[in-house]
Amino acid sequence: MIPRWLLEADRRGLPATEVAVLVVGSGVAGLSTALELPPELPVLLATKARLASSATRYAQGGIAAVLAADDSPGDHWADTMTAGAGLCDPEAVRVLVSEGAAAVRRLQRLGASFDLEGGRLALTIEGGHSRRRIVHAGGDATGAEVERALAGAVRSAPNVTIAERTFLVDLVTEGGEATGAVLWSAGDAGGPRLVRAGAVVLASGGAGQLYASTTNPALSTGDGIAAALRAGATLADLEFVQFHPTALHLDSDPRPLISEAMRGEGAVLRDQRGAEVMAGVHPRGDLAPRDVVTRGMAARMAELGVDHLFLDATGVPAARLELRFPTILARCRAAGVEPTRDWIPVSPAAHYLMGGVLTDLDGRSSLPGLYAVGEAACTGVHGANRLASNSLLEGLVFAARIARAIPAAVPGRWSDAGTPAGEPFPLAQAAPDQRARDSRVAAGGGDRRIDGVRGQLRRLMTGRAGVLRSHDGLAAAAAGIIGLSGRLESVTAAGGRERWEVANLLQIGAALTRLAANREESRGAHSRSDHPEPVEAWRLRQVVTRRPDGGLDQGTIEVPAPEEARR
Ligand SMILES: Cc1cc2nc3c(=O)[nH]c(=O)nc-3n(C[C@H](O)[C@H](O)[C@H](O)COP(=O)(O)OP(=O)(O)OC[C@H]3O[C@@H](n4cnc5c(N)ncnc54)[C@H](O)[C@@H]3O)c2cc1C
């Protein structure tokens, strides 16, 4: 699917440049990594849209961190472990919760302005948390504020070159190490670029676009995860996809999210008859972990034969709603719903990918030279189900750790502040015959057949590999993906961003359905109608790698016992 000539770009004399570190993606994870790296290391930050385009900027509820006097890392650890349903890596969670407060303070020092109450950080609560520990900004516009603060700081970092509208096509490996990437820049001086790097950091986000109904923006197509798979890195936990219970029930892409924090402030899920959906389902009721609420809703919707339920926020004082949720209120009003008076129609939507590129606690993947952070990574902190507001936190905490680990790992020539070798980025125009080929490749985008494959894949995944799964459904999804991959191959256009994105989604979809079919139990976000209970023997994480012939090899890794890590 990736044109062979592109992958052989270096041999064909493409202009090449070198940087110490290539960071792919400009959400919380990529921006934080670029910023935290030592200023003497030249960094290229490549991002496929504008700098501020990311899932990060849609984040509403906030960032979970231990900041209150009545809270402790142990409590945050316990809540995260409980949500993760036995599959969290206890040590990774310990790192997350113990380094979280410092990460929030760093953001404040960069100028991020969080909401205050009585002069102190205002803290709210979301599903699965036993304490009020979630900081937020602009009421429900936390991600936008985080993105604003980080992007501003990165723009003024002299060692960081920003390449917008620059797409990671594939990673380059030599001798079993990641040594760079083929990037594709849009625009007049655009075309393929070969970037050699001492370290490559994938911060390219999740893959919510695998599903027809998602809160994720159009750019969440799992490009970095798929590129890592093709390059030989190990992926983990891909079968765990979190569905957010309360997306506004609209036929839009993405679906606007109604933050869990609204339930934290007292809103209640109701069915068409007015009955409370979560009453008697879980001791924490509307604030049960997300997978529990999503399943509770799915069961009620099936029972009543309806495609949505309601969130009743009319019991929350109107002034409080206006203060805390200005963005959500505006979106509801645009759809003709007045939350201070009306129940809000809601239904679950794909929201977060717990799996990704398997990393250690410093973001190293199994492929030397390749790091991953944020939603593209699988550090083990989320297990089978992410605790609300732990993902911005994960991006911040692990970006700082990667930035501390990389200087010792990049080749010595960078340690004394070298100038980038080769040409500066963006590189000079390619030769005329190269440009002709490039424009044919770029023209591959916008093809209706490619859009058709993307749409069919998304419907297939929603119907067969979504909230409720079964052996037969997953087998149908796997077969469908093979058929759709064939159809994509037959589209004659050579490439283009749209085509590469669909190819990436198909590759992740194939690995995801494989792991979901193997896991014959229900755990966390993975629910099987044919295996409805958790099975102790499945308290294992699944990993997957790609063989040189394109097939997938799968395996399992043990989850350390929680007691060992807590000591
Ligand atoms: C609506 C919504 C609300 C949320 N609310 C919260 C919340 O309140 N709290 C919380 O903790 N989490 C929340 N989340 C989850 C959280 O926002 C994400 O998990 C997190 O922001 C991911 O950050 P990231 O940097 O890993 O990826 P992203 O923010 O998705 O950034 C990925 C970046 O990579 C770039 N990219 C992707 N592919 C390529 C490519 N091929 N080449 C070059 N660049 C590429 C993208 O353009 C983008 O800049 C929410 C998510 C959504 C969608």
The ligand as an SDF file (V2000), in Angstrom:
LIG
                    3D

 53 58  0  0  0  0  0  0  0  0999 V2000
  -13.5860   14.7610   22.6810 C   0  0  0  0  0  0  0  0  0  0  0  0
  -12.4760   14.2530   23.5530 C   0  0  0  0  0  0  0  0  0  0  0  0
  -12.4330   14.5880   24.8930 C   0  0  0  0  0  0  0  0  0  0  0  0
  -11.4000   14.1260   25.6980 C   0  0  0  0  0  0  0  0  0  0  0  0
  -11.3380   14.5300   27.0060 N   0  0  0  0  0  0  0  0  0  0  0  0
  -10.2670   14.1600   27.7510 C   0  0  0  0  0  0  0  0  0  0  0  0
  -10.0890   14.6740   29.0720 C   0  0  0  0  0  0  0  0  0  0  0  0
  -10.8770   15.4640   29.5530 O   0  0  0  0  0  0  0  0  0  0  0  0
   -8.9920   14.2630   29.7640 N   0  0  0  0  0  0  0  0  0  0  0  0
   -8.0700   13.4020   29.2560 C   0  0  0  0  0  0  0  0  0  0  0  0
   -7.1010   13.0720   29.9460 O   0  0  0  0  0  0  0  0  0  0  0  0
   -8.2230   12.9130   28.0160 N   0  0  0  0  0  0  0  0  0  0  0  0
   -9.2790   13.2820   27.2470 C   0  0  0  0  0  0  0  0  0  0  0  0
   -9.3970   12.7970   25.9780 N   0  0  0  0  0  0  0  0  0  0  0  0
   -8.3540   11.9240   25.4560 C   0  0  0  0  0  0  0  0  0  0  0  0
   -7.1370   12.7600   25.1500 C   0  0  0  0  0  0  0  0  0  0  0  0
   -7.5430   13.9850   24.5890 O   0  0  0  0  0  0  0  0  0  0  0  0
   -6.2100   12.0690   24.1750 C   0  0  0  0  0  0  0  0  0  0  0  0
   -5.9870   10.7450   24.5500 O   0  0  0  0  0  0  0  0  0  0  0  0
   -4.8810   12.7890   24.1450 C   0  0  0  0  0  0  0  0  0  0  0  0
   -5.0930   14.1470   23.8960 O   0  0  0  0  0  0  0  0  0  0  0  0
   -3.9830   12.1920   23.0910 C   0  0  0  0  0  0  0  0  0  0  0  0
   -2.8750   13.0260   22.9660 O   0  0  0  0  0  0  0  0  0  0  0  0
   -1.7310   12.6460   21.9480 P   0  0  0  0  0  0  0  0  0  0  0  0
   -0.7580   13.7710   21.9540 O   0  0  0  0  0  0  0  0  0  0  0  0
   -1.2450   11.2910   22.2030 O   0  0  0  0  0  0  0  0  0  0  0  0
   -2.4820   12.5820   20.5220 O   0  0  0  0  0  0  0  0  0  0  0  0
   -3.3170   13.6830   19.7450 P   0  0  0  0  0  0  0  0  0  0  0  0
   -3.7090   14.8050   20.5980 O   0  0  0  0  0  0  0  0  0  0  0  0
   -4.3600   12.9640   18.9890 O   0  0  0  0  0  0  0  0  0  0  0  0
   -2.2510   14.2340   18.7030 O   0  0  0  0  0  0  0  0  0  0  0  0
   -1.7850   13.4170   17.6540 C   0  0  0  0  0  0  0  0  0  0  0  0
   -0.9810   14.2850   16.7140 C   0  0  0  0  0  0  0  0  0  0  0  0
   -0.3280   13.4960   15.7410 O   0  0  0  0  0  0  0  0  0  0  0  0
   -0.5300   14.0360   14.4450 C   0  0  0  0  0  0  0  0  0  0  0  0
   -0.4460   12.9350   13.4910 N   0  0  0  0  0  0  0  0  0  0  0  0
   -1.2200   11.8260   13.4290 C   0  0  0  0  0  0  0  0  0  0  0  0
   -0.8230   11.0420   12.4080 N   0  0  0  0  0  0  0  0  0  0  0  0
    0.2270   11.6800   11.8120 C   0  0  0  0  0  0  0  0  0  0  0  0
    1.0410   11.3900   10.6980 C   0  0  0  0  0  0  0  0  0  0  0  0
    0.8660   10.2990    9.9210 N   0  0  0  0  0  0  0  0  0  0  0  0
    2.0260   12.2500   10.3700 N   0  0  0  0  0  0  0  0  0  0  0  0
    2.2140   13.3890   11.1020 C   0  0  0  0  0  0  0  0  0  0  0  0
    1.4520   13.7280   12.1490 N   0  0  0  0  0  0  0  0  0  0  0  0
    0.4700   12.8710   12.5000 C   0  0  0  0  0  0  0  0  0  0  0  0
   -1.8950   14.6830   14.5460 C   0  0  0  0  0  0  0  0  0  0  0  0
   -2.0870   15.6340   13.5390 O   0  0  0  0  0  0  0  0  0  0  0  0
   -1.8340   15.2820   15.9490 C   0  0  0  0  0  0  0  0  0  0  0  0
   -1.1600   16.5140   15.9310 O   0  0  0  0  0  0  0  0  0  0  0  0
  -10.4240   13.2650   25.1630 C   0  0  0  0  0  0  0  0  0  0  0  0
  -10.4670   12.9100   23.8170 C   0  0  0  0  0  0  0  0  0  0  0  0
  -11.4760   13.4060   23.0040 C   0  0  0  0  0  0  0  0  0  0  0  0
  -11.4910   13.0260   21.5520 C   0  0  0  0  0  0  0  0  0  0  0  0
  1  2  1  0
  2  3  1  0
  2 52  2  0
  3  4  2  0
  4  5  1  0
  4 50  1  0
  5  6  2  0
  6  7  1  0
  6 13  1  0
  7  8  2  0
  7  9  1  0
  9 10  1  0
 10 11  2  0
 10 12  1  0
 12 13  2  0
 13 14  1  0
 14 15  1  0
 14 50  1  0
 15 16  1  0
 16 17  1  0
 16 18  1  0
 18 19  1  0
 18 20  1  0
 20 21  1  0
 20 22  1  0
 22 23  1  0
 23 24  1  0
 24 25  2  0
 24 26  1  0
 24 27  1  0
 27 28  1  0
 28 29  2  0
 28 30  1  0
 28 31  1  0
 31 32  1  0
 32 33  1  0
 33 34  1  0
 33 48  1  0
 34 35  1  0
 35 36  1  0
 35 46  1  0
 36 37  1  0
 36 45  1  0
 37 38  2  0
 38 39  1  0
 39 40  1  0
 39 45  2  0
 40 41  1  0
 40 42  2  0
 42 43  1  0
 43 44  2  0
 44 45  1  0
 46 47  1  0
 46 48  1  0
 48 49  1  0
 50 51  2  0
 51 52  1  0
 52 53  1  0
M  END
$$$$
